[in-house]
Amino acid sequence: MWESLKMGFYQTFILEDNYQYFVKGLGTTLTVTVFALVIGVIIGVLVAIIRSAYDQQPERKKGLLLKILNGICKVYLTVIRGTPMMVQLLIMWFVVWASARSTDSNMMKCAILAFGINSGAYVAEIFRSGIMSIDKGQMEAGRSVGLTYAATMRYIIIPQAFKNVLPALGNELITLVKETSVVTVIGLRDLTKGAMIVQSKTYQALIPYFAIAAIYLVIVMFLTWVMGKMERRLRQSDLR
């Protein structure tokens, strides 16, 4: 058995420089995750602000524009959270990007956009819960000193909400990292696709798949450690 494992390790990583599939795949996975997270946070914060503004305003003060924007946000949240990520990715690539050439660059852009839009729906609800948890007096205090609604949200509400939702945001980031493995369905060479290529070349399944499982586990453990440090630092700042 030991000799078999040694041979499997050699064929998986050393033979014909197969390790490069894992290195390049890791780069693709991290690239999709980082840029999708940026898009997701931007979309999520905007949607959360619109939804929370609608919920906090009295019915008589809700203008037509706010009602329309809130309706669009509700449809977006319902559709994105109600359909599987893989289906959204397939629609994005085979329908929205149907005329695009099958190049790694186009696949990467498609995956980033698809995952960013998907993540935005979950980040929006996370941030909305954080904003709604802030006492209304904070908004009133900001407006009473002359700040606009946008400035009050930016300098007073959002920073406090961020502290409250940091654990949930960390979980969303970890979920996003693992979900990127489905980009193989459009042909993008991420970690999972790299392991599949190595398996097809060496007919070894044990080492390649256990290797990517270990890589994902290390990434998740690192992110968990980073988020834990951030939470502790924020708690210390609250005690001062």
PEPENOR-V876135 format. One record per pair of residues at least 6 apart in sequence whose ideal C-beta (glycine too) atoms are under 8 Angstrom apart, sorted by sequence separation. I is the first residue (numbers start at 1). J is the second residue. If there is no record, write none. Layout:
BEGIN
i=<I;I>
j=<J;J>
END
This chain:
BEGIN
i=<12;13;100;143;184;187;198;199;202;11;162;183;54;80;147;184;189;13;57;97;142;143;147;181;183;184;199;100;142;180;181;183;198;199;181;54;184;196;53;54;97;139;142;195;93;96;138;142;195;54;141;142;50;54;195;93;139;195;92;138;139;194;50;51;138;50;192;89;92;93;191;51;89;92;131;138;50;51;134;191;89;191;47;88;89;131;134;131;134;133;47;85;88;47;85;88;130;131;134;130;133;130;85;127;130;129;130;181;129;80;80;127;178;126;129;177;80;81;80;81;126;177;178;126;177;77;81;76;123;126;174;177;77;77;123;174;122;173;174;73;119;122;170;170;173;119;170;167;115;118;166;115;166;167;115;166;166;111;163;111;39;43;47;51;39;43;47;36;40;44;48;111;163;32;36;39;40;43;44;48;52;56;107;110;31;35;39;40;43;44;47;48;51;55;111;36;38;39;40;41;42;43;44;45;46;48;32;36;37;40;41;44;45;48;52;107;28;32;36;39;40;43;44;48;52;56;107;108;31;35;39;43;47;107;33;36;37;40;41;44;45;48;49;32;36;40;44;48;56;104;102;104;94;89;93;85;89;90;53;86;89;90;85;89;86;49;45;40;37;40;37;33;36;33;33;36;33;29;32;29;32;29;28;32;32;28;28;29;28;29;28;25;24;25;26;25;25;21;25;22;25;24;25;22;21;22;21;21;22;21;18;18;18;16;12;15;25;22;26;12;22;11;12;11;22;8;13;12;8;11;12;8;9;13;8;12;5>
j=<18;19;106;149;190;193;204;205;208;18;169;190;62;88;155;192;197;22;66;106;151;152;156;190;192;193;208;110;152;190;191;193;208;209;192;66;196;208;66;67;110;152;155;208;107;110;152;156;209;69;156;157;66;70;211;110;156;212;110;156;157;212;69;70;157;70;212;110;113;114;212;73;111;114;153;160;73;74;157;215;114;216;73;114;115;157;160;158;161;161;76;114;117;77;115;118;160;161;164;161;164;162;118;161;164;164;165;216;165;117;118;165;216;165;168;216;120;121;121;122;168;219;220;169;220;121;125;121;169;172;220;223;124;125;172;223;172;223;224;124;172;175;223;224;227;176;227;227;176;179;227;179;230;231;180;231;234;180;234;183;112;116;120;124;113;117;121;111;115;119;123;186;238;108;112;115;116;119;120;124;128;132;183;186;108;112;116;117;120;121;124;125;128;132;188;114;116;117;118;119;120;121;122;123;124;126;111;115;116;119;120;123;124;127;131;186;108;112;116;119;120;123;124;128;132;136;187;188;112;116;120;124;128;188;115;118;119;122;123;126;127;130;131;115;119;123;127;131;139;188;187;189;186;182;186;179;183;185;149;182;185;186;182;186;185;153;158;172;173;176;176;173;176;176;177;180;180;177;180;180;183;181;183;188;190;188;189;190;190;191;191;189;189;190;191;191;192;189;193;191;194;194;195;194;194;195;195;197;198;198;198;201;202;201;198;202;212;211;215;202;212;202;204;204;215;202;207;207;204;207;208;206;207;211;207;211;207>
END
